[in-house]
Every structure is written in structure tokens, then in C-alpha cells.
Amino acid sequence: MLRKYFPILDWGAAYDRDTLTDDLIAAVIVTIMLIPQSLAYALLAGLPAEVGLYASIAPLVIYAVFGTSRALAVGPVAVASLMTAAAAGQLAAQGTPEYYTAAILMAFLSGLMLTAMGFLRLGFLANFLSHPVISGFITASGLIIAASQLRHILGVEAHGHTLVDILATLLAHLGDINLPTLAIGVFATGFLFWSRSRLKPLLNRLGITGKLAGVLTRTGPVFAVAATTLATWALALDESGVAVVGAVPQGLPGLTVPSFDVQLWAQIAVPALLISIVGYVETISVAQTLAAKRRQRVDPDQELVALGASNLGSAVSGGFPVTGGFSRSVVNFDAGARTPAAGAYTAVGIALATMFLTPLLFFLPKATLAATIIVAVLSLIDLPALKRTWDYSRMDFAAMAATILVTLAFGVEMGIIAGVGLSIGLHLYRTSKPHVAVVGQVPGTEHFRNIDRHDVVTLPEVFSVRVDESLYFPNARFLEDLVADAVASEPRIRHVVLMCPAVNHVDASALESLEAINARLRDANVTLHLSEVKGPVMDRLARSHFLDELTGEVYLTQYDALHALAPKLAEETLGAARKLDACRTTRGA
């Protein structure tokens, strides 16, 4: 039981020197990458730069204790930062103590919700967000994030939580562009794009290969930060209107007590829940993807507990909502991290940076941090997915496109609410009209297939229909209408056989429909039968009166049903195939 809730007891028991070496190397690489990212995401969340560092210390240590993924790296991420800014911005102005209080409380509430969901084993709730909806939400959020950072690149004022508002305010202030800021922003953005694709091949040509080349490639943001900070200091660009980070408090964060204002809790609850859901979906997706590459296992419910505890740690140490980041987790994985201890070592590196390096950040241009965010989030935007989804499923395309449009037009909160609603609505719509097939016997076999797809044999007296979906309240009436229409259109029907190999569940509403079908068929002198019913479904039906009142029988297979109801047809079709097989065998001999 202790190992279940404290996975550190599992992997920690086999921790050795080689593992320590690999984890330390990975920690150094991720620390170098995470420092500018943490500062940038704090900027995106509308918080002081140091808050990003605070949110990257305690959560990493706590996840090392509770997390089941060996490579996941938790901390501030783009989407959660944007959602934090959108929610806190509705309660207070950026830069005020009330705004910071709201951000801390969101992390605290998110932590409580995730932890409770983990102990209640509610990890399955993430399944209510379909992949097209998640992809659409992330794409739209990436566009909003990138657009929101253009104001720092241009050196102008622009505000808003929707793409329309952001672009409108940007256009209104285009005449106020600060040229030194623009030069820094364009240089930093161009350099970061170049370093992602061209730096490693250049290093390889210079004879630098292996892990060292990978480390240097990942340090592109650090080079951009160092170069632009040095240029701003040397040329006194801050006096020319270039916005800089300014004084960053030196030292570790103190203990923070979240607000216990009941009214504020009520206002924060829904945004905190949405951040929790989105953060968990991103976390578990990244964790499972990386675990599969090493044939490791991730416990979804324990990940809820780990992520919840990490957010609680972030809140009490002055941070804001955190989750598992895709880019830093991939870097952690590629760098060779073997256990979650790599995250704890990364936290030590961030803590050292907070204690000793913050004075060097005074002249860091905000345009550089904005460039870091833009380059990071553009990899999240997947517009070609719209065409792929359109080609595969028009319904999923509609959900994806609607999620994108709602998010862009009304903000991230409405986008995720619309996404959840669309996911549930589409599921109910699909299952309300399940695929059913009228089946017949494939000549010479005991197999039964769709009469519209195969050459099969049927009898007008026996109506056999295969239901390819579990039966529950949205589709119960659909089955009633289907059987009633079939019997009304063919007076010769004397038997109806429901073939149920794909029925995994029959709820109370569907049971009433089956009882109604049985009663109506009995009144019409038609017998109802079932075939290929799964054991758990039979167990549930046995607890009702349905089987006692069933006018027909329950058959193990569809062939058994047809053999009992029309033995002559079943034997003739099977016998014909046997003769054909015998003839082929004789000719071959």
C-alpha cells in the first residue's frame, strides 16, 4: 500500500550510482532549459518573473515522491499559464496583490481537486475530452498565446483574452512600435527558430556530437537571454523604451498561506476545475507516451494524486498552477533521465538560480521571454489536423472546428467548456443511433454477416439483427422503432433474434425497451430470441423478470438460434459448403 501511494519506495530501492549519473546529467540539461521558460510562463500568466521560478521548485520535488512516470517534468506550461491569466484577470488587475492571491488560490484549489479525484479513482473523467476537441483547444490556445506575446515583441500596449480582442488592440497601437524592442524580439525569435533546426547540424560539422551537441542545442534560449540581456545593459536600451524584467527578488520563496475568502473560492472554483482537467489530460498523455517507449507503466489515478500534490506545493511556495510539460518532459527523456529524482535535482538547480542568478536578470528584455513563448507554443498549433480530421470524420471535424472557433472568439474557459459539452454531446448522438445490421448465414459456414455487404442466406420467417453498441437510454427507443418497423413491413416474420456480441451493458431504460419489444411481439404472435449474450449482461438480465417473460430463448450462438428455428435451412447451407470443400479436395488429389 505504501509503494502504491509513494512510488519513490519502488524505484528508490534500486537506485544506484549509474542511475544517479544519468539523472544528474538530465537535470543539468532541463535546468538550463527551464530557467528562461519559467520566467516566460510567469510573464504569460501576468505574474512577476520570480513566480515562475518558485513554481518550478517545490512541485518537482513533490512529484518525485508521488509520481509514477520516470521522465515527466512538472512545472509552468503555456496553456495553464494562459488559463491562469484569463481567470485571475477577471478578478483583479495584473500587478496587484489581489491578482497574485487569485493565482496562488487557483493552484491550491486545483491541487485539492486533483488529489481528491486521485483518491476517488476518477482518472477516467479525462476520457470525456475527445482527441479532436483537445487538439482544437490546444491549437486555438497556441494561437491566442502567440498573439498575446506580440505586444512584447513590438513594444506596444495590447490586452484581451480572445484573439479578436488581442488583434484589435494590437492594430490600434501599431503606431507606437518601439524599434529597439522590435529588433530584440525579431532577433530572439529568429535565433530560437534557427537553433531548433540548424544548430545541431552545425555543431556536428564542427565535430561536436552526442550528448554534448544535444545539450548545446537545448541551450538556445539561454544564449538568447544572455545575448539580449548583455546588449540591453551595454547599450542602455531600457532608457530607449525597451521593457525589462527589472529587479527580481533574490532567495528562496517563503511559505505562502492561500486565501480562505469563501467568496473568492466560489469565483475561482470553475476556472480551477478547468485548469485541473486540461492539466491532467496533458500530463497523462505525455507520461503514457514516454512510458510506452521504455515499456514502463503509469498509474493514471496516482498521477492525479501526484499532480494534485505538486499544485499544493506550488501554492504554499508562492507559485501558480503547474502540470506536466511536453517539451521539458521530452528533453528530460532524451537526456537520459531514469527516475523522477532527475526532477528533484532540477529543482535544486532552479533553487540555486533563484538564490544567486536573479540579479543578472534585471536587464533581461521581456521581448526575449515573449520570443521564447512564441517559439514554444507554435509547435502546439496543428492546423493540418483539421484536414486530416475532415477526411476521416465529418462529425469529429465539426467538434474540433467548433472548439477552435469558440476558444478564439470567447476565450479559453468557454473553449474548454464547449469542448467538454461537444465531446459528451457527440458521444450521446453517435450511440443514440447505433450501427445495426440485418444478418444472414454465410453459405456453408456457421458465420452470420450483414446482408448489405455479403452474399448470405435468409428466411422471411426469421428476422435476425445484430446490435453493435451497448444498449442504454439514448438508443433504447431506436431499437424499439427498428424492430417495430421490420415486423410491420414483413408480415411473414415469426421470429426476431437479437444478436448481441457487441452489447457490453444494458441499463434500466434499455431493459424496459426490451420488455416493451417482447410484449409487442407477443401480441403480434412473434417470438423474441437473444443470441451471443455476454456473461455479465446475462447476469444482470437474470436479476430482472425479463428472462422469465421472454417469449423465446437465449442461444449461445446465432447458428444455434437458426438451427433451432430453421433447422432445414441451416443444415442445407452448411451441407452445401461441405460438398464444395470435398469436391475441391478430390480435384486437388
WONOR-V799344 format. One record per pair of residues at least 4 apart in sequence whose C-alpha atoms are under 7 Angstrom apart, sorted by the first residue. I is the first residue (numbers start at 1). J is the second residue. If there is no record, write none. Layout:
BEGIN
<<I/J> <I/J>>
END
This chain:
BEGIN
<<1/5> <2/6> <3/7> <3/9> <3/10> <5/66> <5/302> <6/65> <6/66> <7/11> <7/65> <7/66> <7/67> <7/68> <8/12> <8/64> <8/65> <8/66> <9/13> <11/15> <15/19> <16/20> <17/21> <18/22> <19/23> <19/338> <20/24> <21/25> <22/26> <22/336> <22/337> <22/338> <23/27> <23/336> <23/337> <23/338> <23/339> <23/341> <23/342> <24/28> <24/342> <24/345> <25/29> <26/30> <26/332> <26/335> <26/336> <26/337> <26/342> <27/31> <27/342> <27/343> <27/345> <27/346> <28/32> <28/346> <29/33> <29/215> <30/34> <30/328> <30/331> <30/332> <30/346> <31/35> <31/346> <31/349> <31/350> <32/219> <32/222> <33/37> <33/218> <33/219> <33/221> <34/38> <35/39> <35/350> <36/40> <36/221> <36/222> <37/41> <38/42> <38/52> <38/53> <38/76> <39/43> <39/49> <39/50> <39/52> <39/53> <40/44> <40/369> <40/370> <40/372> <40/373> <41/45> <41/52> <41/76> <41/77> <41/78> <41/81> <42/46> <42/47> <42/48> <42/49> <42/51> <42/52> <43/47> <43/48> <43/49> <44/81> <44/82> <45/81> <45/82> <45/84> <45/85> <46/85> <46/94> <47/51> <47/95> <47/100> <49/245> <50/54> <50/248> <50/249> <51/55> <51/318> <51/319> <52/56> <52/76> <52/319> <53/57> <53/350> <53/354> <54/253> <54/317> <54/318> <54/319> <55/59> <55/75> <55/76> <55/314> <55/319> <55/320> <56/60> <56/75> <56/347> <56/350> <57/61> <57/347> <57/350> <57/351> <58/62> <58/313> <58/314> <58/317> <59/63> <59/74> <59/75> <59/310> <59/311> <59/313> <59/314> <60/64> <60/73> <60/74> <60/343> <60/344> <60/347> <61/65> <61/343> <61/344> <61/347> <62/66> <62/309> <62/310> <63/67> <63/306> <63/307> <63/310> <64/340> <64/341> <64/343> <64/344> <66/306> <67/302> <67/303> <67/306> <68/298> <68/299> <68/303> <69/287> <69/291> <69/298> <70/338> <70/339> <70/340> <71/329> <71/332> <71/333> <71/337> <71/338> <71/339> <71/340> <72/287> <72/324> <72/329> <73/324> <73/325> <73/328> <73/329> <73/343> <74/322> <74/323> <74/324> <74/325> <75/322> <75/323> <75/324> <75/325> <76/81> <76/321> <76/322> <76/323> <77/81> <77/322> <77/323> <77/325> <78/82> <79/83> <79/141> <80/84> <80/275> <80/279> <80/321> <80/322> <81/85> <82/86> <82/145> <83/87> <83/275> <83/412> <84/88> <84/103> <85/89> <86/90> <86/161> <87/271> <88/92> <88/99> <88/102> <88/103> <89/93> <89/94> <92/98> <92/99> <93/99> <94/99> <95/99> <96/100> <97/101> <98/102> <99/103> <100/104> <101/105> <101/259> <102/106> <103/107> <103/320> <104/108> <104/258> <104/315> <104/318> <104/319> <104/320> <105/109> <105/258> <105/259> <105/315> <106/110> <106/268> <106/272> <106/321> <107/111> <107/311> <107/312> <107/314> <107/315> <107/320> <107/321> <108/112> <108/311> <108/312> <108/315> <109/113> <109/272> <110/114> <110/272> <110/273> <110/276> <110/308> <110/311> <111/115> <111/308> <111/309> <111/311> <111/312> <112/116> <112/308> <113/117> <114/118> <114/276> <114/304> <114/305> <114/307> <114/308> <115/119> <115/304> <115/305> <115/308> <115/309> <116/120> <117/121> <117/122> <117/123> <117/304> <118/122> <118/123> <118/301> <118/302> <118/304> <118/305> <119/305> <121/301> <122/301> <123/300> <123/301> <123/304> <126/277> <126/281> <128/420> <128/423> <128/424> <129/133> <129/134> <129/419> <129/420> <129/423> <130/134> <130/423> <131/135> <132/136> <132/396> <132/399> <132/400> <133/137> <133/399> <133/400> <133/403> <133/419> <134/138> <135/139> <136/140> <136/400> <136/401> <136/403> <136/404> <137/141> <137/403> <137/404> <137/407> <137/415> <137/416> <138/142> <138/380> <138/381> <139/143> <139/380> <139/381> <139/382> <140/144> <140/404> <140/407> <140/408> <141/145> <141/412> <142/146> <142/377> <142/378> <142/380> <142/381> <143/147> <144/148> <144/162> <144/163> <144/408> <145/149> <146/150> <146/374> <146/377> <147/166> <148/166> <149/153> <149/370> <149/374> <150/154> <151/155> <151/156> <151/157> <151/158> <151/170> <152/156> <152/366> <152/367> <152/370> <153/181> <153/182> <153/185> <153/367> <153/370> <154/177> <154/178> <154/181> <154/182> <155/177> <155/178> <155/181> <155/182> <156/173> <156/176> <156/177> <157/173> <158/166> <158/169> <158/170> <159/166> <159/169> <160/165> <160/166> <161/165> <161/166> <161/411> <162/166> <162/408> <162/409> <162/410> <162/411> <163/167> <163/408> <163/409> <164/168> <164/409> <165/169> <166/170> <167/171> <168/172> <169/173> <170/174> <178/182> <178/241> <179/183> <180/184> <180/242> <181/185> <181/242> <181/367> <182/186> <183/187> <184/188> <184/228> <184/367> <184/368> <185/189> <185/367> <185/368> <185/371> <186/190> <187/191> <188/192> <188/224> <188/368> <188/371> <189/193> <189/371> <189/375> <190/194> <191/195> <192/196> <192/220> <192/221> <192/375> <193/197> <193/375> <194/198> <194/199> <195/199> <195/217> <195/220> <196/217> <198/202> <199/203> <199/217> <200/204> <200/213> <200/217> <201/205> <202/206> <203/207> <203/208> <203/209> <203/213> <204/208> <204/209> <208/212> <208/213> <209/213> <210/214> <211/215> <212/216> <213/217> <214/218> <215/219> <219/223> <220/224> <221/225> <221/372> <222/226> <223/227> <224/228> <225/229> <225/364> <225/368> <226/230> <227/231> <228/232> <228/364> <228/365> <229/233> <229/363> <229/364> <229/365> <230/234> <231/235> <232/236> <232/237> <232/238> <232/363> <233/237> <233/363> <237/241> <237/242> <238/242> <238/243> <238/244> <242/365> <243/365> <243/366> <244/362> <244/363> <244/364> <244/365> <244/366> <245/361> <245/362> <245/363> <245/364> <245/365> <245/366> <246/362> <246/363> <247/359> <247/362> <248/358> <248/359> <248/362> <249/358> <250/354> <250/355> <250/356> <250/358> <251/354> <251/355> <252/351> <252/354> <252/355> <253/317> <253/318> <254/317> <255/316> <255/317> <256/315> <256/316> <256/317> <256/318> <257/316> <258/316> <261/265> <262/266> <263/267> <264/268> <265/269> <268/272> <269/273> <270/274> <271/275> <272/276> <273/277> <274/278> <275/279> <276/280> <277/281> <278/282> <279/283> <279/323> <280/284> <280/304> <281/285> <282/286> <282/324> <283/287> <283/323> <283/324> <284/288> <284/300> <285/289> <286/290> <286/326> <287/291> <287/298> <288/292> <288/298> <289/293> <291/295> <291/296> <291/297> <291/298> <292/296> <299/303> <300/304> <301/305> <302/306> <303/307> <304/308> <305/309> <306/310> <307/311> <307/323> <308/312> <309/313> <310/314> <311/315> <311/321> <311/322> <312/316> <313/317> <314/318> <314/319> <314/320> <315/319> <315/320> <325/329> <326/330> <327/331> <328/332> <329/333> <330/334> <331/335> <332/336> <332/337> <333/337> <337/342> <341/345> <342/346> <343/347> <344/348> <345/349> <346/350> <347/351> <348/352> <349/353> <350/354> <351/355> <352/356> <353/357> <353/358> <354/358> <366/370> <367/371> <368/372> <369/373> <370/374> <371/375> <372/376> <373/377> <374/378> <377/381> <384/388> <385/389> <386/390> <386/397> <387/391> <388/392> <389/393> <389/396> <389/397> <390/394> <390/397> <393/397> <394/398> <395/399> <396/400> <397/401> <398/402> <399/403> <399/422> <400/404> <401/405> <402/406> <403/407> <403/415> <403/418> <403/419> <404/408> <405/409> <406/410> <406/414> <406/415> <407/411> <407/412> <407/414> <407/415> <410/414> <411/415> <412/416> <413/417> <414/418> <415/419> <416/420> <417/421> <418/422> <419/423> <420/424> <421/425> <422/426> <423/427> <424/428> <425/429> <426/430> <427/431> <428/432> <428/474> <429/433> <430/434> <431/474> <431/475> <432/474> <432/475> <433/475> <433/478> <434/468> <434/469> <435/467> <435/468> <436/465> <436/466> <436/467> <436/468> <437/450> <437/465> <437/466> <437/467> <438/450> <438/451> <438/464> <438/465> <438/466> <439/448> <439/449> <439/450> <439/451> <439/464> <439/465> <439/466> <440/448> <440/449> <440/450> <440/451> <440/456> <440/457> <440/458> <441/446> <441/447> <441/448> <441/449> <441/456> <441/457> <441/458> <442/447> <442/448> <442/449> <442/455> <442/456> <442/457> <443/456> <443/457> <443/573> <443/574> <443/577> <444/573> <444/574> <444/575> <444/576> <444/577> <444/578> <445/574> <446/559> <449/454> <450/454> <451/455> <451/456> <460/492> <460/493> <461/492> <461/493> <461/494> <461/495> <462/493> <462/494> <462/495> <462/496> <463/493> <463/495> <463/496> <463/497> <464/496> <464/497> <464/498> <464/499> <465/497> <465/498> <465/499> <466/498> <466/499> <466/500> <467/499> <467/500> <467/502> <468/502> <468/503> <469/502> <469/503> <470/502> <470/503> <470/504> <470/505> <470/506> <471/475> <471/476> <471/503> <471/505> <471/506> <471/507> <471/510> <472/476> <472/506> <472/507> <472/509> <472/510> <473/509> <473/510> <475/479> <476/480> <476/509> <476/510> <476/513> <477/481> <477/513> <478/482> <479/483> <480/484> <480/513> <480/517> <481/485> <482/486> <483/487> <484/488> <485/489> <486/490> <487/491> <487/493> <494/526> <494/527> <495/526> <495/527> <495/528> <496/527> <496/528> <496/529> <497/528> <497/529> <497/530> <497/531> <498/529> <498/530> <498/531> <499/530> <499/531> <499/532> <499/558> <500/531> <500/532> <500/533> <501/532> <501/533> <501/534> <504/537> <505/537> <506/510> <506/511> <506/537> <507/511> <508/512> <509/513> <510/514> <511/515> <512/516> <513/517> <514/518> <515/519> <515/546> <516/520> <517/521> <518/522> <518/528> <518/550> <518/551> <519/523> <520/524> <521/525> <521/526> <521/527> <521/528> <522/526> <522/527> <522/551> <527/551> <527/552> <528/550> <528/551> <528/552> <529/552> <529/553> <529/554> <530/553> <530/554> <530/555> <531/554> <531/555> <531/556> <531/557> <531/558> <531/561> <532/555> <532/556> <532/557> <532/558> <533/537> <533/538> <534/538> <535/539> <536/540> <537/541> <538/542> <539/543> <541/546> <541/547> <542/547> <545/549> <546/550> <555/560> <555/561> <556/560> <557/561> <558/562> <559/563> <560/564> <561/565> <562/566> <562/567> <562/570> <563/567> <563/570> <566/570> <567/571> <568/572> <569/573> <570/574> <571/575> <572/576> <573/577> <574/578> <575/579> <576/580> <577/581> <578/582> <579/583> <580/584> <581/585> <582/586> <583/587> <584/588> <585/589>>
END
